Amino acid sequence: MPDVFISYDRDDDAQVKRVVTRLERAGLDVFLDTERIKPFKSISDSVRAALNGSRVLLAYYSVTYPSRWYCQEELTAAYLAGDGRVLLVNPESSIDHIGPERLRDTLIASHPATKEALDRLVGEVVARVAETGGVIGDFGGREPRWLTERPRAAAPNPFAGRWAEQWWLHSALRPIGPLTERAPAPVVAVHGVAGIGKTALAVEYVRRFGSAFSGGVAWQPEREQDGADRLWVLDDVRGEPAEVRRLLPREAACLLLTRDPRLAELGVSLELGDLETELPEDLSEAASGDTGLRIRLGKAGAVLDPPHILDGLYSTPATQLAPTIDRLLPEVRDSWDAVRVFTAVAPSPVSVLLLADALAVARGTNRAAEFESAHEHVVALLSRGVLRGSPLGEEFELPPAFALALRQGDPEPAQAERLRAATLRVLTLRTRSSRPAVASRSQRTKLDEEEQRGAHRVLNELRYRIAVRELPSGEGSLQKALGSLHTLMVRLREIRADLHPLALRRSTAVRPGLESIFGRLLDDLLPHLLTRWHPRLDEHLELRPSDVGSNSHELAWPHNAELRKELAQFQAEAREIANELGVLSGTPFAR
């Protein structure tokens, strides 16, 4: 059996063969597969047998190596066999392409461009082979110890890649190596739209990496199955973050799978995006958001040409879309009018304000009457995995695959057309209003008065919240401060929704404008502070011992001073904004 298995991108074969020749001259038995393998294909049974029978794996880790599925499959199998069975050669000038970072510990001599460098590389490989007993197959490929029934869901056969995501998960779920002191049990939240492949990714991760958890793996576990060095997998998790937090284990590492991006705050998070495939660009764009559809279109491409497949997606009925329609209909049944607005402009993003305006035009009401309902629909669709976007963001997107499916699955096509027309009318009016316009004197006076009232409302919100009130060092609650700022964000959105679009002017060199002020607060300052610190503080507070007071526990947080510093910086900028609002409202800001 081979001493050394060579793992490499076939495009690097010329450089690799030079290394192989020198290894063989040193007396090593080297396995080098020269068969051309497509980037998105797995390895053959014969190559897998050679890998399992080798002592060590030598990876020629060029910049294209991580994108080759067969390379990642070989590397993973050898790495999980442990005992230093992976050696990396880096032919590039930097190590940025080598990930995760723990792989960098396996680097040996740098690129063997000279005879001396090649000699050093051969010497290191010879020494490693001599000190390594057994073969990779003796230790790798072990089944995880199951504490529950295995999940019924299965990954696509063969599993469609996601190697980078699997390595990321392993680094996040096992942040410290097994021979050193363990960190607190991590929580990793994988979120993404419905059907993007979260469960399939978790199934494959557990299949390949699950044996690393010596205590076992539990899928949808019971509370009594908590324990050290175990992995919990919680699938299709729904609910408010505070409710879900109570379900998390205290000792086991936890992989949480959810459609709801709000749950990302419960731990380290990964938003799962589209699967990388060999689909033509137009088909790839049409299938964006739905991994199952991408796989079905890939299979159809083996017998049909891309234009024919694409036309089939727009025909009625489109059989390729049937599984997508069946999955989405239960999730949108209470929000059809909102969905119709999103489908009218997909894949362009939609803000809550645009949604409220479109609903108002279609129903003969106004923005203020529709804003709260529009916001509730967006939150619901986001949490159900129908929309993409950040919970604290301003705009949200319906994936193209979902738009195709929901247009075909709409039970009221006439209503869909009315909402489409209303949405286009709002967009047309916005385009016109964005041009320089001259309002009548009476109209301008009313708009100025509305702007003044709006500025006064915003100023009051800033004045009576932590936004401009200093938090003395070592005093006050950071949790309450962040909660106050979150409420401020909600109130600012409500105030902006109440104002006429022409009352929202941009700042100029001579006067401030409400539109620019809202932009600074809602698009920059508040999201930056809250998304960075809110989840981290909540995670610390969850670990409070029962015999330690809330204030004492918060003061003991290692990041306490850092957050207070950033909060002070935010307050300084908020006070500048308050001064500008004082000019607009006619009520000077006084600290």
Secondary structure, 3 states (H helix, E strand, C coil): CCCEEEEECHHHHHHHHHHHHHHHHCCCCEECCCCCCCCCCCCCHHHHHHHHCCCEEEEECCCCHHHCHHHHHHHHHHHHHCCCCEEEECCCCCCCCCCCHHHHHHECCCCCCCHHHHHHHHHHHHHHHHHCCCCHHHHCCCCCCECCCCCCCCCCCCCCCCHHHHHHHHHHHCCCCCCCCCCCCCEEEEECCCCCCHHHHHHHHHHHHHHHCCCEEEECCCHHHCCCCEEEEECCCCCCHHHHHCCCCCCCEEEEEECCHHHHHHCEEEECCCCCCCCCHHHHHHCCCCHHHHHHHHHHCCCCCHHHHHHHHHCCCCHHHHHHHHHHHHHHCCCHHHHHHHHHHCCCCEEHHHHHHHHHHHHCCCHHHHHHHHHHHHHHHHHCCCCECCCCCCEEECCHHHHHHHHHHCCCHHHHHHHHHHHHHHHHHHHHHCCCCCCCHHHHHHHHHHHHHHHHHHHHHHHCCCCCCCCCCCCCCHHHHHHHHHHHHHHHHHHHHHCCHHHCCCCCCCCCCHHHHHHHHHHHHHHHHHHHHHHHHHHHHHCCCCCCCHHHHHHCCCCHHHHHHHHHHHHHHHHHHHHHHHHHHCCCCCC
